[in-house]
C-alpha cells in the first residue's frame, strides 16, 4: 500500500503537461474489438485503468503494444469473448466491451462491473438498449450472457448515460440498418469516441442535440487517433494553482472543454490566458470566492469536478451550496475534509453547505474514490503542516505519477509505503 506525504503551503509555478483523457481512451480501446485492423492511439498515459483494459483485451486474444504515449491494438486473432470478474470488478469501464463483442462476434459474456463506489450506477440502461436491438440477455452467476444477432432500433434512454451511449453506439456501428439513440450523452469523451469510429469507417451523425443516428456498416478499418485532452486532469491542476495562489501553464489543456468549470472559478479573480498549445492559469492575485454549484450532464458542471470544487470552496470567502445531481454516495470525501478543519455540513445525500475557513490543517486522511482522493491531495497542498493521503491506488486509476507532476512545479510531496 502507498500513500502521499504532503507538506502544504507551497505555491505552484511552472508547466504541467495534460495527457489524453482516461474516460476517452478506455471506450476507444474497447472499440478496437470492432475491427481486425490495427488501432493506434496517441497521447495515452499508462494509468492503472488503462493497464486493466490492456490486460482485458489481451485476455480476448488481442495484442497490445505500448511505446511512450502510444498504444497499438490488434484484435485480428480474438478467440475469447468472456470478460471475467477479475478484470471487470477493478474497473467499471471494462463493461463497455459488451457492445463491441456482441456486434462483431454475435455473443459475449461479461461480468457485472465494479469500479469506484460512487453510487449504484445500474447497467439496466445498457442492457435494455441491447435487448431493443434484438439481443437475448440473461444474468447468470454475476455475468451478463448476451447473444445476437442484432438489428436496428430506436433507443430512448430514460436518463443521459455516458456508459450506455458508449456501449449502444459501439453495438450499432456494425448492425444492419439505422439505429437512433435518443437522449445520448454529449460529453467530449463521447465525441472523441465518435470521431475515432468515423475514422474507422462508421456512419454516425447527430440528428439534433442528444439524438444520434448510426447506420451500420459491414466492417470497420483501422485508425490512428490522438486521444482528446483530459478535462478533469486539467480542472485538477487549475484548482491546484488556485488553492496555492500559484501560476501554471497547462500544456495540452483545452479551455473549450471546461467552460462550466472556468465560469465558476473566474469569479475568484483567477485569470486564464489561452495559447496555441495550452493555457496559463494565474491565481497569484485571486480572492477565492464561493458560489453555488450543481452538477449536470455536459455542458453543465461535471460530476467528476464536484469534489475538486468542494476543496476550493472550503478555503474560499463566504458560503456556498454544492449539489451532486448525477450520482449518490459521491460525498465520501467530505468527512475527510472535515478532519482537516473544513466547515462543511451535509444537508442530504446530494447537497453540502460549505462555509469557507482561513486555512486547513494537515492530518491523515483516506481516499475513498478517484476524484475524492484528488480533492484530498488538493486540500493537502493548501493546508498547514503535513498530510498523509492513504489508499492512493484510487488516484492512480486516473492520474499518472501525480506526485511527480506536482513536485516538478514546487509541491512538497512524495509517495511513501504504508502498512496495509
C-alpha positions as CSV (number, residue, x, y, z in Angstrom):
1,X,0.0,0.0,0.0
2,X,1.2,3.5,-0.8
3,X,0.3,7.0,0.4
4,X,1.2,10.6,-0.4
5,X,3.0,12.6,2.2
6,X,2.4,16.3,1.5
7,X,3.7,19.4,3.3
8,X,1.3,22.1,2.3
9,X,1.7,25.8,1.8
10,X,3.9,25.8,-1.3
11,X,2.9,28.0,-4.2
12,X,2.9,26.1,-7.5
13,X,4.7,27.6,-10.5
14,X,5.7,26.0,-13.8
15,X,4.4,23.8,-16.6
16,X,2.2,20.7,-16.4
17,X,1.5,18.5,-19.4
18,X,-2.1,17.4,-19.7
19,X,-2.4,14.0,-21.4
20,X,-5.3,12.2,-23.1
21,X,-8.5,11.6,-21.1
22,X,-8.9,8.4,-19.3
23,X,-12.6,8.5,-20.0
24,X,-11.9,8.8,-23.7
25,X,-9.1,6.3,-24.2
26,X,-11.0,3.4,-22.4
27,X,-14.0,3.3,-24.8
28,X,-11.8,3.7,-27.8
29,X,-9.7,0.8,-26.6
30,X,-12.9,-1.2,-26.3
31,X,-13.8,-0.1,-29.9
32,X,-10.7,-1.7,-31.2
33,X,-12.6,-5.0,-30.8
34,X,-14.8,-3.9,-33.7
35,X,-12.1,-4.4,-36.3
36,X,-9.4,-6.8,-37.4
37,X,-7.2,-3.9,-38.3
38,X,-4.7,-2.1,-36.0
39,X,-6.0,0.7,-33.8
40,X,-3.2,3.2,-32.9
41,X,-3.9,5.6,-30.1
42,X,-1.6,8.6,-29.3
43,X,-1.5,10.8,-26.2
44,X,-2.2,7.9,-23.8
45,X,-1.0,7.8,-20.2
46,X,-0.2,4.4,-18.7
47,X,-2.8,4.8,-16.0
48,X,-3.8,1.8,-13.9
49,X,-7.2,1.7,-15.6
50,X,-5.5,1.7,-19.0
51,X,-3.4,-1.2,-17.8
52,X,-6.6,-3.1,-16.7
53,X,-8.2,-2.6,-20.1
54,X,-5.0,-3.7,-21.8
55,X,-5.0,-6.9,-19.8
56,X,-8.7,-7.5,-20.6
57,X,-8.1,-7.0,-24.3
58,X,-5.2,-9.5,-24.2
59,X,-7.4,-12.0,-22.4
60,X,-9.6,-12.0,-25.5
61,X,-6.6,-12.8,-27.7
62,X,-5.9,-9.2,-28.9
63,X,-2.3,-7.9,-28.9
64,X,-1.5,-4.5,-27.3
65,X,1.9,-2.8,-27.8
66,X,2.9,0.2,-25.7
67,X,5.6,2.7,-26.7
68,X,5.9,6.0,-25.0
69,X,2.4,7.5,-25.1
70,X,1.2,5.3,-28.0
71,X,-0.9,2.1,-27.8
72,X,-1.2,-0.2,-30.8
73,X,-4.1,-2.6,-30.5
74,X,-4.7,-5.5,-32.9
75,X,-7.9,-7.6,-32.4
76,X,-7.5,-9.8,-35.5
77,X,-7.0,-13.0,-33.5
78,X,-9.7,-12.7,-30.8
79,X,-10.5,-16.2,-29.6
80,X,-12.5,-15.5,-26.4
81,X,-15.5,-13.3,-25.7
82,X,-15.7,-13.8,-21.9
83,X,-14.7,-10.8,-19.7
84,X,-14.0,-12.3,-16.3
85,X,-14.8,-10.8,-12.9
86,X,-11.1,-10.3,-12.1
87,X,-10.9,-7.6,-14.7
88,X,-14.3,-6.0,-14.7
89,X,-14.5,-5.8,-10.9
90,X,-11.5,-3.5,-10.9
91,X,-12.9,-1.0,-13.4
92,X,-16.4,-0.2,-14.5
93,X,-15.4,0.8,-18.0
94,X,-14.5,-2.8,-18.7
95,X,-18.2,-3.4,-19.2
96,X,-18.0,-1.3,-22.3
97,X,-16.6,-4.4,-24.2
98,X,-20.1,-5.9,-24.2
99,X,-21.4,-3.8,-27.2
100,X,-18.3,-4.4,-29.4
101,X,-18.1,-8.1,-28.7
102,X,-21.8,-8.6,-29.4
103,X,-21.7,-6.6,-32.6
104,X,-18.7,-8.3,-34.1
105,X,-18.9,-11.8,-32.8
106,X,-22.6,-12.2,-32.0
107,X,-22.1,-13.2,-28.4
108,X,-20.4,-12.1,-25.2
109,X,-20.3,-13.0,-21.6
110,X,-19.2,-10.0,-19.3
111,X,-19.1,-9.8,-15.6
112,X,-21.2,-7.2,-13.9
113,X,-19.0,-4.2,-13.3
114,X,-17.1,-2.7,-10.3
115,X,-15.0,0.5,-10.1
116,X,-15.3,3.4,-7.7
117,X,-18.1,3.2,-5.1
118,X,-19.9,6.4,-6.0
119,X,-23.4,5.1,-6.3
120,X,-25.3,2.2,-7.8
121,X,-24.9,3.3,-11.4
122,X,-27.1,0.4,-12.7
123,X,-26.4,-1.1,-16.1
124,X,-30.1,-1.7,-16.9
125,X,-30.0,1.2,-19.4
126,X,-27.2,-0.6,-21.3
127,X,-28.9,-3.9,-21.3
128,X,-32.4,-2.6,-22.2
129,X,-30.9,-0.8,-25.3
130,X,-29.2,-4.0,-26.5
131,X,-32.4,-6.0,-25.9
132,X,-34.3,-3.5,-28.0
133,X,-31.7,-4.2,-30.7
134,X,-32.5,-7.9,-30.6
135,X,-30.0,-9.2,-28.1
136,X,-31.0,-12.2,-25.9
137,X,-29.7,-11.4,-22.4
138,X,-29.5,-13.4,-19.2
139,X,-27.9,-12.7,-15.9
140,X,-26.1,-15.9,-14.7
141,X,-23.9,-16.1,-11.6
142,X,-22.9,-12.4,-11.7
143,X,-22.4,-12.4,-15.5
144,X,-24.3,-10.9,-18.4
145,X,-24.7,-13.5,-21.1
146,X,-25.7,-12.0,-24.4
147,X,-26.4,-13.4,-27.8
148,X,-27.3,-11.8,-31.2
149,X,-28.0,-11.2,-33.9
150,X,-28.7,-7.5,-33.5
151,X,-31.0,-5.3,-35.6
152,X,-31.5,-1.6,-35.8
153,X,-33.8,0.1,-33.4
154,X,-35.0,3.5,-31.9
155,X,-33.4,3.7,-28.5
156,X,-34.8,6.0,-25.8
157,X,-32.6,6.3,-22.7
158,X,-34.6,7.2,-19.6
159,X,-31.7,9.4,-18.5
160,X,-28.5,10.6,-20.1
161,X,-25.8,7.9,-19.6
162,X,-22.2,8.2,-20.9
163,X,-21.6,4.4,-20.5
164,X,-24.9,3.4,-22.1
165,X,-24.2,5.8,-25.0
166,X,-20.7,4.3,-25.5
167,X,-22.0,0.7,-25.4
168,X,-25.0,1.2,-27.6
169,X,-23.1,3.3,-30.1
170,X,-20.4,0.6,-30.5
171,X,-23.0,-2.1,-30.9
172,X,-24.8,-0.1,-33.6
173,X,-21.9,0.7,-35.9
174,X,-21.8,-2.9,-37.2
175,X,-25.6,-3.6,-37.0
176,X,-27.6,-3.5,-40.3
177,X,-30.0,-0.6,-40.6
178,X,-30.2,2.7,-38.9
179,X,-30.2,2.8,-35.1
180,X,-31.3,6.1,-33.5
181,X,-30.2,6.8,-29.9
182,X,-32.3,9.4,-28.1
183,X,-31.1,11.3,-25.0
184,X,-27.5,10.4,-25.9
185,X,-24.6,11.8,-23.8
186,X,-22.7,14.7,-25.5
187,X,-19.5,14.7,-23.3
188,X,-16.2,15.4,-25.0
189,X,-15.2,11.8,-24.4
190,X,-18.3,10.6,-26.3
191,X,-17.5,12.9,-29.1
192,X,-13.9,11.6,-29.2
193,X,-15.2,8.0,-29.5
194,X,-17.5,9.1,-32.3
195,X,-14.5,10.8,-34.1
196,X,-12.4,7.6,-33.8
197,X,-15.3,5.4,-35.0
198,X,-15.9,7.7,-38.0
199,X,-12.2,7.5,-38.9
200,X,-12.6,3.7,-38.9
201,X,-15.5,4.0,-41.4
202,X,-18.6,4.2,-39.1
203,X,-21.6,6.1,-40.4
204,X,-22.6,8.3,-37.4
205,X,-24.2,11.7,-37.3
206,X,-26.2,13.9,-34.9
207,X,-29.8,14.4,-36.0
208,X,-30.2,17.0,-33.3
209,X,-28.6,17.6,-29.8
210,X,-28.7,14.4,-27.8
211,X,-30.0,12.3,-30.8
212,X,-27.5,10.1,-32.6
213,X,-28.2,8.3,-35.9
214,X,-26.0,5.3,-36.6
215,X,-26.2,3.4,-39.9
216,X,-24.4,0.1,-39.6
217,X,-21.6,-0.9,-42.0
218,X,-20.3,-4.3,-42.8
219,X,-16.8,-3.8,-41.4
220,X,-14.6,-1.2,-39.9
221,X,-11.0,-0.5,-40.6
222,X,-8.0,0.6,-38.5
223,X,-7.3,4.1,-37.3
224,X,-4.6,6.3,-35.9
225,X,-6.2,8.7,-33.4
226,X,-4.9,11.2,-30.9
227,X,-7.0,11.0,-27.7
228,X,-8.7,14.2,-26.5
229,X,-7.2,16.2,-23.7
230,X,-8.3,15.2,-20.2
231,X,-10.6,17.9,-19.0
232,X,-10.8,16.6,-15.4
233,X,-7.0,16.4,-15.0
234,X,-7.0,20.0,-16.4
235,X,-9.5,21.1,-13.8
236,X,-7.5,19.4,-11.1
237,X,-4.4,21.5,-11.9
238,X,-6.5,24.6,-12.2
239,X,-7.7,24.0,-8.6
240,X,-4.1,23.2,-7.5
241,X,-3.0,26.6,-8.8
242,X,-6.0,28.3,-7.1
243,X,-5.6,26.8,-3.7
244,X,-1.9,27.5,-3.6
245,X,-2.2,31.0,-5.2
246,X,0.2,29.9,-7.9
247,X,0.5,30.1,-11.7
248,X,0.7,27.2,-14.0
249,X,0.9,26.7,-17.8
250,X,-1.2,23.6,-18.7
251,X,0.3,22.3,-21.9
252,X,-2.3,20.4,-23.9
253,X,-5.1,21.7,-21.7
254,X,-8.2,22.9,-23.6
255,X,-10.4,25.7,-22.2
256,X,-13.2,25.0,-24.6
257,X,-13.8,21.7,-22.8
258,X,-14.2,23.1,-19.3
259,X,-16.2,26.3,-19.7
260,X,-18.6,25.3,-16.9
261,X,-15.7,25.0,-14.6
262,X,-13.8,28.1,-15.6
263,X,-17.1,30.2,-15.4
264,X,-17.2,29.3,-11.7
265,X,-13.5,29.8,-11.0
266,X,-13.2,33.1,-12.8
267,X,-15.4,34.6,-10.1
268,X,-12.5,34.3,-7.7
269,X,-10.3,36.6,-9.9
270,X,-8.3,33.7,-11.5
271,X,-7.1,34.7,-14.9
272,X,-6.9,32.3,-17.9
273,X,-4.7,33.1,-20.9
274,X,-5.0,30.8,-23.9
275,X,-2.0,29.8,-26.1
276,X,-1.7,27.7,-29.2
277,X,-0.6,24.6,-27.2
278,X,-2.4,25.1,-23.9
279,X,-3.2,28.0,-21.5
280,X,-2.0,29.8,-18.4
281,X,-3.9,29.8,-15.1
282,X,-2.9,32.6,-12.8
283,X,-4.2,32.7,-9.2
284,X,-1.4,34.8,-7.7
285,X,-3.8,37.7,-7.1
286,X,-7.0,35.7,-6.7
287,X,-9.5,36.2,-3.9
288,X,-11.2,32.8,-3.6
289,X,-15.0,33.2,-3.6
290,X,-17.6,30.5,-3.1
291,X,-20.6,30.3,-5.4
292,X,-23.4,27.7,-5.7
293,X,-22.6,24.7,-7.9
294,X,-24.9,22.0,-9.2
295,X,-23.6,19.1,-11.3
296,X,-25.3,18.1,-14.5
297,X,-24.6,16.4,-17.9
298,X,-22.3,18.2,-20.3
299,X,-22.1,21.1,-21.0
300,X,-23.1,21.6,-17.3
301,X,-20.7,21.4,-14.4
302,X,-19.1,17.9,-14.4
303,X,-19.7,15.5,-11.6
304,X,-16.0,14.5,-11.7
305,X,-15.1,18.0,-10.7
306,X,-17.6,18.3,-7.8
307,X,-15.1,17.1,-5.2
308,X,-12.4,19.4,-6.6
309,X,-14.5,22.5,-6.3
310,X,-15.6,21.5,-2.8
311,X,-12.0,21.6,-1.7
312,X,-11.6,25.0,-3.3
313,X,-14.7,26.4,-1.6
314,X,-13.6,25.1,1.8
315,X,-11.0,27.9,1.9
316,X,-12.9,30.5,-0.1
317,X,-14.7,33.5,1.3
318,X,-18.4,33.2,2.0
319,X,-20.8,30.3,1.9
320,X,-22.0,28.0,-0.9
321,X,-24.1,25.0,-1.5
322,X,-22.8,22.3,-3.8
323,X,-25.3,19.8,-5.1
324,X,-24.4,16.5,-6.8
325,X,-27.3,15.6,-9.2
326,X,-25.8,12.6,-11.1
327,X,-24.6,10.1,-8.5
328,X,-25.4,9.2,-5.0
329,X,-22.6,8.4,-2.5
330,X,-20.3,11.0,-4.1
331,X,-19.8,12.9,-0.9
332,X,-17.4,10.5,0.8
333,X,-14.6,12.9,0.8
334,X,-16.5,15.4,3.0
335,X,-15.7,13.7,6.4
336,X,-12.0,13.7,5.4
337,X,-12.1,17.4,4.6
338,X,-13.8,18.0,7.9
339,X,-10.9,16.2,9.6
340,X,-8.6,18.8,8.0
341,X,-10.7,21.6,9.5
342,X,-13.2,22.3,6.7
343,X,-16.6,23.7,7.8
344,X,-18.9,21.6,5.7
345,X,-22.4,20.5,6.6
346,X,-24.0,17.6,4.7
347,X,-27.6,18.7,4.1
348,X,-28.7,15.5,2.5
349,X,-27.2,12.7,0.3
350,X,-26.8,15.2,-2.5
351,X,-26.0,18.6,-1.1
352,X,-23.5,20.2,1.2
353,X,-23.2,23.7,2.8
354,X,-19.7,25.0,2.7
355,X,-18.5,27.8,5.0
356,X,-15.0,28.9,4.0
357,X,-12.2,28.9,6.6
358,X,-9.0,30.7,6.7
359,X,-6.9,27.6,6.4
360,X,-6.9,23.8,6.5
361,X,-4.7,21.7,8.8
362,X,-2.7,18.7,7.8
363,X,-3.6,15.2,9.2
364,X,-4.1,11.7,8.0
365,X,-6.9,11.1,5.5
366,X,-8.1,8.3,3.3
367,X,-9.2,8.4,-0.4
368,X,-12.4,6.5,-1.0
369,X,-12.6,7.1,-4.7
370,X,-10.7,8.6,-7.6
371,X,-11.9,12.2,-7.7
372,X,-12.5,12.4,-3.9
373,X,-8.9,11.2,-3.4
374,X,-7.5,14.0,-5.7
375,X,-9.7,16.5,-3.8
376,X,-7.8,15.5,-0.6
377,X,-4.4,15.9,-2.3
378,X,-5.5,19.5,-3.3
379,X,-6.6,20.2,0.2
380,X,-3.2,18.9,1.5
381,X,-1.4,21.3,-0.9
382,X,-3.2,24.2,0.7
383,X,-3.1,23.0,4.3
384,X,-0.7,24.0,7.0
385,X,1.6,21.2,8.1
386,X,1.9,17.6,6.9
387,X,-0.9,15.5,5.4
388,X,-0.8,11.8,4.7
389,X,-3.3,10.7,2.0
390,X,-3.9,6.9,2.1
391,X,-5.3,4.5,-0.4
392,X,-3.9,6.4,-3.4
393,X,-4.4,3.4,-5.7
394,X,-7.8,5.1,-6.4
395,X,-5.9,8.2,-7.6
396,X,-3.6,6.1,-9.8
397,X,-6.6,5.0,-11.8
398,X,-6.9,8.4,-13.4
399,X,-3.7,10.3,-12.7
400,X,-0.3,9.1,-13.9
401,X,2.5,9.9,-11.4
402,X,0.6,12.7,-9.9
403,X,3.2,13.3,-7.3
404,X,5.9,13.8,-10.0
405,X,3.9,16.4,-11.8
406,X,3.2,18.3,-8.6
407,X,6.8,18.1,-7.4
408,X,8.0,19.5,-10.7
409,X,6.0,22.7,-10.1
410,X,7.0,23.2,-6.5
411,X,4.9,20.9,-4.3
412,X,6.4,19.1,-1.3
413,X,5.0,15.7,-2.0
414,X,6.3,12.1,-2.0
415,X,4.9,8.6,-2.4
416,X,5.6,6.5,0.6
417,X,4.9,2.9,1.7
418,X,2.4,2.4,4.4
419,X,1.2,-0.7,6.4
420,X,-1.9,-2.3,4.9
